[in-house]
Amino acid sequence: MFAPILLVALRFLQGMAVGGEWGGAVLVAVEHAPERQRGLYGSFVQMGIPAGVILSNIVFLVASEALSPASFLTWGWRVPFLLSAVLVGIGLTIRLSLTETLSFARH
């Protein structure tokens, strides 16, 4: 009984975190964009979730096709999750390398 409660609680926290990150991501993308391309840069944030879902499905498809069903069920399903650590590293590197925008620094 504890597992489903914990799963719902964690998904709720994940939703709250995504909501907080979403606005900040759009703001950073738009403020760092060239003047005449702010809408385009802001749209990249909106593309993040569909692109992530598509890429994760492709990775799982490749893993499930490359391994036998028994291997995939015992250990192979973990590989895509472990590969996501690379994306966490990339995201952290990008976040730490961002500087304040000129408009924010002026005020």
Protein Blocks (a to p, Z undefined) as FASTA:
>chain_A
ZZmmmmmmmmmmmmmmmmmmmmmmmmmmmmmpcfklmmmmmmmmmmmmmmmmmmmmmmmm
mmmmmpcfklmmmmmmmmmmmmmmmmmmmmmmmmmmpccdfklmmZZ
